[in-house]
Amino acid sequence: MSYPMKVALIGLFGGLIWSFIGYFTFYFHFIRVGPALALMPFALGDWKDTYLGQLVGIGVISVLSIGVAFLYRLVLQKINKIWAGVGFGLGLWLIVFYVLNPIFPGLKSVQNLDLNTIITSICLYVLYGTFIGYSISYEYAEQQRNV
């Protein structure tokens, strides 16, 4: 399998796994926003707040995660340390919750979120970034070793 295909699969499955875990944290009320947050910028009706909206949100996040994986590949693939992925996940959290906050009508500002939502979402983003980062860096190192 080619390296770009591996990066795409890492992104797809990273988004799938971690958005499912995000849905479970939403379902059990550890966090106030579920995967349907990805649908909030679009006027799609009230169905996006239902179970079906959460599942579609998981799909959308999985597809968007492919682009995120290629972004990691472009910027940080040569760093084979866990901290690069942790920092990448924290950076993604900052982008979503601070920079992109105005395009998500269902997302309160960070100052108005409860502590459980902040801590749980940071943990999810850090784990997601670590998964993406370490997987891509490992594949890059394997590719360089086999050349």
N, C-alpha and C positions, 0 to 999 in steps of 0.2 A: 504494500500500500504506500502511496506517495506521502511525503511529509505534509503538504497542504491538506490532503484528505484526512490525515490523522488530526491535524489542528482543527478542522471543521467538525470532526466527530467528537473531539474533546470538548469543543464549545457547545455542541448540541446536547451531549449527555450531561455536561456540567450544568447547563441551563435547566435541563429536565430534572435532574436529581435535586438540585438546590431549590428550584421553584416548587417542587413537590414538598420538600421539607418546609419551605416557606408557607405553603398552603396549610400544612399541619399545624404550624405555629399560629397561623391566623385562626384556624378552626378551633384550637384549644385556647384562644384568647391571650396568647403571649404577645401578640402583635396586632395592631389595629388595621393594617392594610395587607391585603393578600395579593396573589399574583395578578388579579384583575386590575391592579394599579396600572399595568402596562396598557390597558384599554381606555383609561380615563380621559386622555386627551381627545378622544373621538366621541362624537355624539352617536352612540349606538343604541340607546334606549336603556331601560331599567334592567334588562336581562343580564347586563354585565356585572350586576351586584349579586347574582345568584351563583349557585354551584356551577352551572354551565359557563358563566363568565369567568370563574376561577380557572376552570379547565382550559378555556380558550386563552386566558392569560398565561398559563403554563406553556402552552404551545408557542405563543408570541415571544415569551422570554427565551424559550429554547432556540428559536430562530435568531433572535437578536444576539444571543450568546455566541453564535458562530462569528459574528462581526467582532465581538469583544475578544474572542480568542485570537483572531487575526491581528487585532490591535496589540494584544500582549506579545504575539509573535514578532510584530514589527518593532516594538519598543524594548522588550525585556527578555527575549528568548535565551540570550547568552548567559543570563545570571542564573546559575543553578543553586540558588539558596532559597530556603522557605520564606525568608523575609521579603523577598521581591513580590511574591504572591500575596502575602499579608498586606503589604503596602498598596498593592494594586487593588485589592478588595476594599481597603479603607478609602482609596481614591475614588473608586466607583460609588461607594456610599456617599461620599461628599458631593459628587456630581449629581447623583439622583436626588438627595435630600436637600441640597442647597442650591445648586445651579439650575437643575431642571424642575424644581419645586413649583414654579409658577404655571407650568403646562399640565400639572396634575391637579385637577380641581378637588379631588377627594383626599388629597394629602395636606395635612396641616403643616405649618412651619415647624421646624425642629423645636423651637422654644415652646410650642403648644402641644407637642407630643408627650405622652406619658413615658416614664423611665423604662418600663418593660418594653415598649415598642422600640425605643432608641437602642437599648442594650441588645435586644434580640436581633434587630435588623443589622446592627454593626457586626454581631457574631456571624450571622448568615453571610453577609458580604465578605467578611474576612475568610470564612471557610470556602466560599465560592472562589474567591481570588486565589487562595492557596491551591485549591484543586486545579483550576485552570493553569496557574503559573507553574506549579511544580510538574504537572503532566506535560506541558509544552516544553519546558526546559529539559526534562528528562528525554523526551523524544528528540529534541535538538542535539543533546549530548550523544545519544545513541546513533543518530545520523552522522555526526562528525566522527565518531569512533569507527564506524563501518566504511568510511570513505577511503 
